[in-house]
Amino acid sequence: MRTHSSRWLMALALGGALALSPLAASAYQDELFSLKNRWEHTVTELPANQRQGTLEALSNEATTLAEQNPGTADVLVWQGIILASYARERGGLGALGTAKQARDVLERAIEIDPQGSNGSAYVTLGALYDRAPGRPLGFGNSDTAERMFQRALEIRPDGIDVNYYYAAFLKEEGDTEGARRYAERAVEGTARDNRQLSDEALRREAQGFLQSL
């Protein structure tokens, strides 16, 4: 297994939940919608020096929402996404505990929803396993990362996010041709209606990445 860096990639998701009463579902979905929008604004529009504090606050809100809605897959996925983004912004070994929490939350989510909210939980897990330091300090594992990316590709093969992050993974693994192929797929991929801003930002990153190969 190759050496893992300690920086973090953002992760992405939205998806299904366990059946709840219409009133309860509406209540948590409104809060989740607000969290998602504020997360997307934070990672695509806020300057770097403002992101960490905002993501810390959002992660606390997401954790509270998950505690209020235990066993609800889409809430857990978004908790994991926001925690992963917060870990990325913190950086270094100090962020490892947050990254582990994000991993655990996402793995619980896919036990409930094997589709991982349309594959997005697997994208985030792939990025976490790819970028975390390996043992004994962390949990990074390139084989597990690849399995997560492959599962996401099975579910959503035209996703900008999974193709971009898998391309970056392949480049680090020394597979430049594979990286180029998946970067092209990311550039040509389909942005999700509910993730337009962040998907289009990733498309631009994929374009720059492709030019660098």
C-alpha positions as CSV (number, residue, x, y, z in Angstrom):
1,M,0.0,0.0,0.0
2,R,1.4,3.4,-0.9
3,T,2.0,6.2,1.6
4,H,-1.1,8.3,2.3
5,S,-1.1,12.1,2.7
6,S,-3.0,13.7,5.5
7,R,-5.0,16.2,3.5
8,W,-8.6,15.6,2.8
9,L,-10.9,15.8,-0.3
10,M,-14.5,17.0,0.0
11,A,-17.1,14.5,-0.2
12,L,-20.6,14.6,-1.8
13,A,-24.0,13.0,-1.4
14,L,-27.8,13.1,-1.1
15,G,-30.3,10.3,-1.0
16,G,-32.8,8.1,0.6
17,A,-34.0,7.6,4.2
18,L,-36.0,5.1,6.2
19,A,-39.7,5.5,6.1
20,L,-41.0,8.1,8.6
21,S,-44.4,9.7,9.1
22,P,-45.0,12.6,6.6
23,L,-44.8,15.2,9.3
24,A,-41.5,13.8,10.8
25,A,-40.0,13.4,7.3
26,S,-40.9,16.9,6.4
27,A,-39.4,18.3,9.5
28,Y,-36.0,16.6,9.1
29,Q,-35.9,17.2,5.4
30,D,-36.3,20.9,5.8
31,E,-33.4,21.0,8.2
32,L,-31.4,18.7,5.9
33,F,-32.1,20.9,2.9
34,S,-30.9,23.9,4.8
35,L,-27.7,22.1,5.9
36,K,-27.0,21.0,2.3
37,N,-27.4,24.4,0.9
38,R,-25.2,26.0,3.5
39,W,-22.5,23.3,3.0
40,E,-22.6,23.9,-0.7
41,H,-22.3,27.7,-0.3
42,T,-19.4,27.1,2.2
43,V,-17.3,24.8,0.0
44,T,-17.9,26.6,-3.3
45,E,-18.1,30.3,-2.4
46,L,-16.6,31.1,1.0
47,P,-12.9,32.2,1.2
48,A,-10.5,29.7,2.6
49,N,-10.1,31.6,5.9
50,Q,-13.8,31.3,6.7
51,R,-14.5,27.7,5.8
52,Q,-13.1,25.9,8.8
53,G,-15.2,27.7,11.4
54,T,-18.4,27.5,9.3
55,L,-17.9,23.7,8.6
56,E,-17.3,23.1,12.3
57,A,-20.6,24.8,13.1
58,L,-22.4,22.8,10.3
59,S,-20.9,19.5,11.6
60,N,-22.3,20.2,15.0
61,E,-25.7,20.9,13.5
62,A,-25.5,17.7,11.4
63,T,-24.6,15.6,14.4
64,T,-27.5,17.0,16.4
65,L,-29.9,16.3,13.5
66,A,-28.5,12.7,13.2
67,E,-29.1,12.2,16.9
68,Q,-32.7,13.3,16.5
69,N,-33.2,11.0,13.5
70,P,-31.3,7.8,14.3
71,G,-31.2,5.3,11.5
72,T,-32.1,7.8,8.8
73,A,-29.7,7.1,5.9
74,D,-29.7,10.5,4.2
75,V,-29.1,12.4,7.4
76,L,-26.1,10.1,8.2
77,V,-24.7,10.6,4.7
78,W,-24.8,14.4,5.1
79,Q,-23.3,14.2,8.5
80,G,-20.5,12.2,7.0
81,I,-20.0,14.6,4.1
82,I,-19.9,17.7,6.4
83,L,-17.5,16.0,8.8
84,A,-15.2,14.9,5.9
85,S,-15.2,18.5,4.6
86,Y,-14.4,19.8,8.1
87,A,-11.5,17.3,8.4
88,R,-10.2,18.4,5.0
89,E,-10.2,22.1,6.1
90,R,-8.5,21.3,9.5
91,G,-5.8,19.2,7.8
92,G,-3.0,17.4,9.5
93,L,-3.1,14.7,12.2
94,G,-5.4,16.9,14.3
95,A,-8.2,16.2,11.8
96,L,-7.9,12.4,12.0
97,G,-10.5,12.0,14.7
98,T,-13.0,13.9,12.6
99,A,-12.2,11.9,9.6
100,K,-12.7,8.6,11.5
101,Q,-16.0,9.9,12.7
102,A,-17.0,10.7,9.1
103,R,-15.9,7.2,8.0
104,D,-17.9,5.5,10.8
105,V,-21.1,7.6,10.0
106,L,-20.9,6.8,6.3
107,E,-20.4,3.1,6.9
108,R,-23.5,3.1,9.1
109,A,-25.4,4.9,6.4
110,I,-24.6,2.3,3.7
111,E,-25.7,-0.5,6.1
112,I,-29.1,1.2,6.1
113,D,-29.1,2.2,2.4
114,P,-26.8,-0.1,0.3
115,Q,-27.0,2.4,-2.6
116,G,-25.3,5.0,-0.4
117,S,-27.5,7.9,-1.4
118,N,-27.1,7.3,-5.1
119,G,-23.4,6.4,-4.6
120,S,-22.3,9.6,-2.9
121,A,-21.5,7.9,0.4
122,Y,-19.1,5.6,-1.5
123,V,-17.4,8.6,-3.1
124,T,-16.8,10.2,0.2
125,L,-15.5,7.0,1.8
126,G,-13.2,6.4,-1.2
127,A,-11.7,9.9,-0.7
128,L,-11.3,9.3,3.1
129,Y,-9.6,5.9,2.7
130,D,-7.4,7.3,-0.1
131,R,-6.2,10.4,1.8
132,A,-6.1,9.3,5.4
133,P,-2.6,8.3,6.7
134,G,-2.2,4.5,6.9
135,R,-1.7,2.4,10.0
136,P,-0.6,2.7,12.7
137,L,-1.7,6.4,12.7
138,G,-4.8,6.2,10.6
139,F,-7.1,4.0,8.5
140,G,-5.9,4.9,5.0
141,N,-6.0,2.0,2.6
142,S,-5.7,2.3,-1.2
143,D,-7.4,-1.1,-1.8
144,T,-10.4,-0.1,0.2
145,A,-10.5,3.3,-1.5
146,E,-10.6,1.6,-4.9
147,R,-13.4,-0.6,-3.9
148,M,-15.4,2.4,-2.7
149,F,-14.8,4.3,-5.9
150,Q,-15.7,1.2,-8.0
151,R,-19.0,0.8,-6.1
152,A,-19.9,4.4,-6.7
153,L,-19.1,4.0,-10.4
154,E,-21.5,1.0,-10.5
155,I,-24.3,3.1,-9.1
156,R,-23.7,6.5,-10.8
157,P,-21.2,6.0,-13.7
158,D,-21.7,9.5,-15.2
159,G,-21.2,11.3,-11.9
160,I,-18.7,14.2,-12.1
161,D,-17.6,13.7,-8.5
162,V,-16.8,10.0,-8.6
163,N,-15.0,10.2,-11.9
164,Y,-13.0,13.2,-10.8
165,Y,-11.9,11.7,-7.5
166,Y,-11.2,8.3,-9.0
167,A,-9.1,10.0,-11.6
168,A,-7.1,11.8,-8.9
169,F,-6.7,8.4,-7.1
170,L,-5.4,6.7,-10.2
171,K,-2.9,9.4,-10.9
172,E,-1.5,9.0,-7.4
173,E,-1.4,5.2,-8.0
174,G,0.8,5.8,-11.1
175,D,-1.9,5.1,-13.7
176,T,-1.8,8.2,-15.8
177,E,-3.8,6.8,-18.7
178,G,-6.6,5.6,-16.3
179,A,-6.5,9.0,-14.7
180,R,-6.9,10.7,-18.0
181,R,-9.8,8.5,-19.0
182,Y,-11.8,9.2,-15.8
183,A,-10.9,12.9,-15.8
184,E,-12.5,13.1,-19.3
185,R,-15.6,11.3,-18.0
186,A,-15.7,13.8,-15.2
187,V,-15.6,16.8,-17.6
188,E,-18.3,15.2,-19.7
189,G,-20.4,14.0,-16.7
190,T,-23.9,15.0,-15.6
191,A,-24.3,17.5,-12.8
192,R,-27.0,16.6,-10.3
193,D,-30.0,19.0,-10.1
194,N,-29.6,19.2,-6.3
195,R,-25.8,19.7,-6.4
196,Q,-25.4,22.0,-9.4
197,L,-22.9,24.4,-7.8
198,S,-20.6,21.9,-6.3
199,D,-20.7,19.5,-9.3
200,E,-19.9,22.4,-11.7
201,A,-17.0,23.4,-9.4
202,L,-15.7,19.9,-9.6
203,R,-16.1,19.9,-13.4
204,R,-13.8,22.9,-13.6
205,E,-11.3,21.2,-11.3
206,A,-11.5,18.1,-13.6
207,Q,-10.7,20.3,-16.6
208,G,-7.7,21.7,-14.9
209,F,-6.6,18.3,-13.7
210,L,-6.9,16.9,-17.3
211,Q,-4.8,19.7,-18.7
212,S,-2.1,18.9,-16.1
213,L,-1.8,15.2,-17.2
